Amino acid sequence: MRIGLSYDLKQAVAVEHTAPDDALEEYDSSETVELIAAALETTGHSVVMLGGGKEFLANILGHNVDVVFNIAEGRGRHRSREAQVPAILEMLGIPYSGSDPQCLTICLDKPLAKKLAVLAGVSTPEWQAVADRDELRLTPWSGFGFPAIVKPAYEGSSKGIRSSSVVNTPEQATEAMETLLRQYGQPVMVEEFIAGDEVTVGMVGNSPPKVLGMMRILPKTNQDYFIYSVEVKRDYQRLVDYECPARFSDQVLERLRTSSLRAFQALGCRDFARLDFRVSPEGVPYFLEVNPLPGLGRHSDLVIMAQKMGWSHQELIAAVLDAARRRYPQCVGV
């Protein structure tokens, strides 16, 4: 089978000199792309490098592929950017891995994803979102609980989430939100900070999806407000330990499993995803966000989790591809 590989390399994406230093955080390295291509080839398939952006457009029209393994993050600051490649593939009638354009757009919009998760019976921290500075000035703070965390509304890979993102007063929240509005050019949100453990849950497959693993992120030093910030992810080997399987009571594990399945299905995720939670001291999992296009590089959370659960990188890639192929009758048996 000829598999097209769509991706966005860090060096292929232009950014303005005034952009924040994490502007390219979600994009992939050549090492990751080569690692995934090698995993696909090991399963007996040939791989066609499609790239992203305009390069992808030219290559997908110039090469015949049976299916596309998609890890492209899309271009620009649009909340629909992750939907760009899948939308083109649907227009051309080409099968692809991962979630569809609607799911990808919804999940990158954190406030919208949280609203739908709540409707599905999933607990999530209280939050407020503002679109611009005028709306921020009118934000009612009465009754909103602090401490809280401030973050961009349409970002992944912890972009805009720093060790300094926790705020304790409306004044601090307003200042931090003004900064993010200016730096990221998109709505921002302030979310109740849940004291407790940071946990990420990996999902693979469909009908029904299966929990690959649950991984607790443990800081190596005591902190009043530990958050899984971009600084931590860049230096994770020194700053945190990954506990997988997570050592919670059976009751908490079941709550995490149920919440993950509900969110995955309510938001329309397919093939694979990673969901982030905070587990309160009372054992209640609070849904933070879902990444329906999680990283698959050597140092990505889903890959680390899979390896701790006994999977090789090749087995993880094969499982995602197999889940995608099963959704397309023309790909079964190819």
C-alpha positions, -999 to 999 in steps of 0.1 A, spaced: 0 0 0 12 35 -8 9 57 22 12 95 20 27 112 50 14 147 56 33 169 81 45 204 90 82 208 97 93 236 120 118 249 94 91 250 68 68 274 87 76 311 86 69 332 117 71 369 124 100 382 144 76 395 170 60 360 175 64 344 209 92 319 214 68 289 214 53 298 180 67 266 164 61 244 194 34 222 178 53 216 145 74 185 139 111 179 134 127 160 105 136 133 131 100 127 140 88 125 103 116 101 95 108 80 125 71 77 115 80 70 79 104 42 90 76 27 112 52 27 83 78 11 59 86 -16 85 50 -28 82 56 -34 45 42 -2 30 58 24 8 58 60 20 53 91 -1 64 123 17 37 149 12 48 177 35 24 205 44 11 238 32 15 246 -5 40 217 -8 12 193 4 -12 207 -22 13 201 -50 23 166 -38 -12 152 -31 -23 162 -66 9 148 -82 11 114 -64 -14 85 -62 -17 72 -26 -40 47 -10 -43 65 23 -27 94 41 -11 92 75 -18 127 88 2 146 114 0 180 98 -9 208 122 -19 233 96 -8 269 90 -17 302 106 -35 311 138 -69 299 128 -88 277 152 -96 255 121 -59 251 110 -57 214 120 -86 207 97 -69 220 66 -53 188 54 -82 165 63 -107 189 45 -86 187 13 -84 149 15 -121 146 20 -127 169 -11 -104 146 -31 -119 114 -17 -86 101 -2 -87 81 30 -67 94 59 -59 87 95 -71 106 125 -101 128 132 -122 147 107 -122 185 101 -152 192 124 -136 173 153 -102 189 149 -117 224 147 -139 219 178 -111 204 199 -86 232 191 -113 256 204 -108 249 241 -139 267 254 -162 250 229 -147 215 236 -153 221 273 -189 230 267 -195 198 247 -177 177 273 -199 191 301 -230 182 280 -216 146 279 -214 145 317 -177 152 320 -165 174 348 -143 204 339 -129 234 358 -149 266 357 -137 290 331 -143 323 313 -132 332 278 -127 367 263 -123 376 226 -105 410 230 -95 437 254 -129 454 253 -146 422 264 -119 417 290 -127 450 306 -163 439 310 -155 405 325 -174 399 358 -151 384 384 -176 381 412 -178 345 422 -150 333 401 -126 311 421 -89 318 424 -62 306 419 -67 302 382 -46 296 351 -46 318 320 -41 303 285 -47 310 248 -80 296 236 -69 281 203 -35 265 210 -20 231 217 14 218 228 11 240 260 17 271 238 12 302 260 11 281 291 41 291 313 51 284 349 39 320 356 5 314 341 -12 308 375 -29 340 388 -44 347 422 -65 379 417 -87 395 391 -60 421 386 -33 395 379 -57 376 356 -65 408 336 -28 416 331 -19 381 320 -49 379 296 -40 412 281 -5 399 274 -18 368 258 -43 387 236 -14 408 223 10 379 218 -12 353 203 -38 373 184 -67 351 195 -92 347 224 -79 338 258 -94 320 287 -90 319 325 -97 286 341 -100 275 377 -68 259 389 -74 224 402 -50 214 429 -39 178 425 -23 156 399 -18 162 362 -28 132 342 -29 124 305 -49 96 290 -41 79 257 -68 65 234 -64 43 203 -90 28 180 -128 31 173 -160 13 180 -152 13 208 -120 32 214 -96 17 240 -76 34 267 -40 28 258 -27 41 292 -30 67 319 1 86 328 6 109 359 31 137 355 49 142 388 72 172 395 106 163 409 105 193 433 77 205 455 57 234 440 27 253 451 11 254 416 26 227 394 14 230 358 26 210 327 39 242 311 59 246 279 91 250 299 85 217 316 78 199 284 110 212 269 130 199 299 109 171 310 137 146 318 151 169 344 119 184 358 93 156 360 88 118 363 62 99 343 42 74 363 25 49 339 3 31 348 -8 59 371 -11 47 407 -46 58 416 -74 38 434 -96 16 412 -124 41 417 -103 70 404 -90 50 374 -126 41 365 -136 77 367 -107 87 344 -116 59 319 -153 68 318 -146 105 314 -120 99 286 -144 76 267 -173 101 270 -152 131 259 -135 111 230 -169 100 216 -188 133 223 -162 153 205 -160 130 176 -124 118 179 -112 90 157 -83 65 156 -62 81 185 -61 110 209 -47 122 241 -68 137 269 -56 159 297 -70 160 332 -63 173 367 -73 149 395 -84 167 426 -74 155 461 -109 142 464 -103 119 434 -124 138 409 -110 140 373 -114 174 357 -112 175 320 -88 202 306 -86 195 269 -82 168 243 -56 166 215 -70 146 186 -37 150 168 -12 142 195 25 142 188 41 109 176 77 118 180 102 100 203 97 124 232 59 129 228 36 120 257 16 94 238 47 77 227 63 77 262 30 64 276 28 36 249 64 25 256 57 24 294 27 2 286 49 -22 266 43 -9 231 70 -1 206 68 30 185 62 9 155 33 -9 172 17 24 181 19 38 145 6 5 132 -24 6 156 -33 41 145 -30 31 108 -51 0 114 -78 19 131 -80 43 102 -80 16 75 -109 -2 92 -130 29 86 -125 27 48 -137 -6 31 -114 0 1 -84 -1 25 -92 -33 43 -69 -61 30 -48 -37 10 
